[in-house]
Amino acid sequence: MLRSSKGESVTPVKLRPFLRPRLDVLFVALNPPVQSNSNGHYFSGTGSRFFKLLFESGLITKEVPKSNADEVIFGSTVANYGGKEFGVVDLVGEVVETESGRVRPTRHHVETLLEHIYELHPRFICIIHSKVRVALEKHATLSGPLTYGVCGAILPESDASVVMNYFPNGNAIPDAAKLQIFRLLRDAL
């Protein structure tokens, strides 16, 4: 068993980001949840609705089983709207935790995310967790507000347009609001 510098047990991270240059959309999640990490696939937990919402919004063109949807959607373009290239990264990639209240993004996490963005030049960055938004607002110099919907190119030194969407699971936000934002993203592609 792995131990942290404080002697706490640490779950090894199995999820690896899907990153490559010039992605059409880079989805930014908060961290690997326990079940998805255990499965070894992004958004594969029993309660995850991420890929279902992508399908219903038209960002992907067919339903894909959660068990390997990340490989299909982020590792290829066969099911993606218009053959667009999608990727995913966690802001706090080293913390396996389902309870987001226990995840503490730092300036270093934001700086690492921005380095990926500057290096890879995605067209759109879609943030799908409010704690990612809060961390960016706290540790990045944004040129405009980070509100739900299409925010535009507000990150320093990046032409990527930022889209902020609600977390897809476990909240009282109606699917209609989440789908509307994903459809705006699809239409902008």
N, C-alpha and C positions, 0 to 999 in steps of 0.2 A: 504494500500500500504506500502511496506517495504521501509525504508530509510537507506542510508549508513551513516557512521559517518560524512560525509560531507553534509548531507541533500539531497543527490541525490536519486531519486527513483531507486529501485533495483528490478529486475524481479526475482521471486523465481525460483530456479533450480528444474526442475522436473526429469531430467535425472539422473539416478544412474548407476555407473559403473558396468560392469559385470566382477567381479574379483573372482578368486578361485585359490587354489594351483595347481601347475603343469600344467598350460595351455600350449597347444602346441604353440599358438600365442597370444600375447597380443598386440592389436592395440592401438597406442597412438595418440589421436587426440589433437587438441589445446584446444577447449572449446565448450560448447553447443551453437550452433547458435539459433537464435530466433525461427525459424519455427520448427526445430526438438524439441526444448525444449517445445514449445507450444503443439506439438503433443504428447510429452511424450515418444518419441522413437528416438534412435540414427539414424542419416543419413536418416531421413524420410522427409526432405524438398523436395519441388517440383523439385529443381535443383540438388539434390544429385544423384550421379552416383556410389557411393561406392559399393553397393551390385551388381549393374550391372557389374562392373569391376571384382568383386570377382567371379561372375558366368562365365564371359567370360575368365577369367584366369584359371578356373578349381579349384579354392580354395573352391567354393561351387558347388554342383552338380545339383542344380535346381534353377530356378528363384523363388524368394520369394518376395511377395508384400512389398514395403517399409513401409507400415503402421504398420507392426509388425515383420519385418525382423530381428531386433535386438534380439527379444525374441527367434526366431528360430535359428539364427546363433550363438549368444553369450550365449543363455540360454539353448541350447541343442546341439546335434551333428548330428541330423537327415539329414541335408543338407550339412554338411561339408565334404570336401575331406577326404577320409579315416577314417571318424568318428572322426576326430581331434577336440580338444576342443579349441575354440576361445573365447577371452574376449576383452573388450574395456574399456579405461579410458581416461578422458580428463586431460591434464596437468594443465589447469586452470579451474577446474570444477565449480568454484563459479561465473564465469562471463558469463552471457548470452549475446552474442553479435555476430552478423553476420559479421561485418566488422573486420577482423583479425588485422588490423592496430591499432585498439583500445584496443587490448588485450595485457597486459604487464606481461609476465611470470617473476617470481622472483626466487631467489635462494631457497626460501622456497618451491615453486612449484616443482622445480627439486628435492629437498631433499625428498619431500613427494612421488614423483614418484619412486625414487630410493628405498625408504623404502618398497613400494609395491612390487617392483621387488625382493628385497632381501628376503622378507617374503614369496612370492608366488612362486618363482623359475620358471618363464615361460621358455620354450625352446627357443622361438624366440620373439623378440620385434620388431614390425613393426611400424615405425614412419611414419605418413602420413601428416605431415605439416612442412614446412620449419622453422616456428617459434619455433617448438619443438626442431628441430635440433640446431638452434641458441642458445636456452636456455641451452641445454645440453652442447654445446661447451663452453658456458660462465661459467656455474656453476658446471659442473661435470669434474672430472679428467679422461679423456678418454685415453685409451692406444693406440689408432689409429685414423685415420681420419673417420669422419662420412660423407660418400659420398653416392650418390644414388646407390642402389644395396645392396648386401649382404656385410656387413662390418665385420662380425665376432664378437667375444666376446670382445668388447672394453670398456664395462662399468666396473668401479671398483668393485671388489668383487662379480662379477656375471659371470656365465658360459653361460648366455643367448646370443645367436647370434643376433646382431642388423641388421635390414633391414631398409633401408631408401627408401621411395617411395614418388612420387610427390602427391600433393593434388589432389584428384579425380575430383574436380569441378572447373569451372570458371577460367581456365588458358589456355595458348596457348600450353602447353605440349601435344603432341599427345598421344592418348590412347595407341598406340603401345609401347611407352616407359613405361607407367604405367603397362600395361599387362605383359611386359617382366619381370619386377621386381616381380610382383605377381606370375608369373610362376616359377621364380627362387626360391621363397619362397615355393611354392607348391612342387617343386621337392626336396627341402631340407627336407621336412617333411617325 
